Amino acid sequence: MEHLIHPRVKNIEISGIRKFFNMVADRPNLISLTIGQPDFPTPEHVKEAGKEAIANNFTTYTHNAGVPELRQAACRFVLEKYGLNYHEQEVIVTIGASQAIDITFRTILEEGVEVILPGPVYPGYEPIIRMCGAVPVYVDTRDNGFRLSAELIAPYINDRTRCIVLPYPSNPTGATLSEQELAKIAELLEGRPIWIVSDEIYSELVYDGKHHSIAARLRNQTIVINGLSKSHSMTGWRIGFVFAPEFLIKHMIKVHQYSVSCATSISQKAAFAALTTGKDDAEEMKRQYRERLEYAYKRLVDMGLSVEKPTGAFYLFPSIHSFGQSSFDFALDLVDKAGVAVVPGSAFSQYGEGYVRLSYAYSLETLKEGLDRMEQYIRQYQR
């Protein structure tokens, strides 16, 4: 019966991040610096709002797009934080940012169209693009600090280009885009029949200045993806948002409705608390992430590794080209000989080969132990 499975589904693979994590997870005494999950607990007031929702029997279906007060709060949040002006009918509450990406691509993509992506990039885009029958087109950003630019994008635009993905702050590199860089990209794309999918899930974790969104310049061409997993340490609550012009949202809601009906009612109540009384909850987390970044970055540099200093998110992406191994072989050898796990760069497209991703969403104690082991491994086995 396997021959009856859709070939596009058969041809995609499990995320390289999860594949490697699952492969080594049961190793004894392993220090894992792999998963991009905040190590902070969900804020207490957010948890209390969830408990209150259960106690008050707020456990039924909600409006497909999410409860109105949450959508209104989400609009106020992005207006205050990033200057984006949306109203209640221009936002859908989704099952995390992942589902927001899914319904976005399924609404705007069709057979044979192309989607421009930066390489290296988070591996969650390409499988959905391919399942839609569209074609991912990677732009090599390695010589530009892992940042897409108008100059890099321009040669790849053609009559088949339907969409450009701007996933900044970046997973896996921590790169961000400045207001000036976004202005040039907006100038290039303005008026063209091309959507911009701006994945801003790490928008509250920008260390130099503040986060800027291209939606402030090209509102009618931009679809903004965001959520609470990273900003409020709410990964398991599964709350994301997609913001877009109303003429597009009215079609996206159809895909969303037939997929999940609505986001979890209890999580929506918790999300309302996060976006209102907890709108600045990320500040203390960001302070600690910055401290960890400075520590981990210095340690990697002192090991002799070449690494771009991130300006957002909570990842470092050092080069391991000089060791003459594939990123997978390096990462597996690091597990075997040092008991520390990082993610092979090949999980992030062909342009991630020769790098590894290290998450610093871990305590300083864990980072110190992991980096001590990594340093010993490099000195003992790689010199």
Residue, then its C-alpha position, 0 to 999 in steps of 0.5 A: m500500500e505504500h505506493l499509494i502515499h503521495p510522492r511529495v510526502k514520501n520525498i520530504e524528510i524529517s527536519g535535520i535538527r530533529k533527526f540529529f537530536n533524536m539520533v543522539a538523545d539517549r547518549p549518557n551524560l550528553i550536553s545538548l546545545t541543539i534545540g531552540q527552545p527557551d530554558f525559562p519557564t512560562p511567566e507565572h501570570v501567563k500560566e495563571a491565565g491558562k488555569e483561570a480559563i480552565a476553571n471558568n470552562f473556557t474550553t470550547y471552540t472559539h472564532n476560527a480566527g481566534v477570540p476577538e480580544l486576543r486579535q485586538a491585543a496582537c494588533r496593539f502589540v505589533l503597533e507599539k513594538y514595530g509600528l505595524n498597523y493592523h486591525e482585527q480582521e487582518v490577523i489569524v491566531t494559529i497553532g504556533a508560527s509553524q502552522a502560520i507558515d503552512i497556511t500562508f504557503r498553501t494560500i499563495l503558492e501553486e504548481g511551478v512557482e518559485v520561492i526565494l529563500p536565504g541560504p542557510v535557513y531554517p529547514g521548516y520552509e522547503p518541505i511545505i513549499r515542495m508539497c505545494g508543488a512550488v520550487p525553493v530557490y536558495v540565495d547564498t548569503r554566506d559572504n554577506g553576513f548571512r543577510l539577504s540584500a536587494e543586490l543578492i535577491a535581484p538576479y533570482i527574480n523572474d516571471r515565476t517568482r511568487c514569494i520571498v521569505l525574510p526570516y529575520p532574526s535568523n535561525p540558524t545564524g542570529a543575523t538581523l536586517s537593518e532598516q536601511e537593508l529592508a528599505k532597499i529590498a522594499e524598493l526592489l519589490e514594490g509593485r511587483p506581483i511577489w509576496i514577502v513572507s516575513d517570519e519574525i518569530y524572534s522579533e523580541l530577541v534583537y540585541d542591537g537596536k530594535h526589530h524592523s519589519i518590511a511590513a512597515r513599508l510594503r504592507n499590501q505585499t507582506i505576510v508577517i509571521n509571529g508568535l509567543s514561543k520564543s518571546h514568552s517561552m510558550t513553545g508548548w502552548r502553540i500560539g502563533f499569529v499571521f498578519a496580512p491585508e484583509f483581502l488575503i486573510k479572508h482566503m487564508i482563514k479558509v485554509h486555517q478553518y479546514s485544517v484546525s478549526c481554531a487555536t486552543s481556547i485555553s492557550q488563547k487566554a494565556a496569550f492575551a495575558a502575554l500580550t497585555t500585562g506581559k508585553d515586556d516579558a521578553e526583556e529579562m530573558k533577552r538580558q540573560y540571552r545577551e550575557r550568554l551570547e557574549y560568553a559563548y561567542k568569546r569562547l568560540v573565538d578563543m577556540g580559533l573558530s570563525v563565527e559571525k557575532p549574532t545580533g538576534a535570536f539565540y544561536l551561534f553558527p561557527s564555521i568548521h571548514s578548517f577541520g576537513q569534515s562534513s558538518f554531520d561527521f564533525a557533529l557526530d564525532l563531537v558527540d562520540k568523543a566529547g559528549v556534546a551535541v550541536v546541529p550539523g549545518s547541513a540541516f539548514s540547506q546546502y549553504g549550511e554545510g561547513y558550519v554547526r549550529l549551537s543554541y545558547a538557550y541554556s544556562l551559563e552552567t550548561l554552556k560552560e560545560g558544553l563549551d569546555r568539552m568542545e574546546q577539549y575536543i578541538r585541542q585533542y582531536q582537531r589540531 
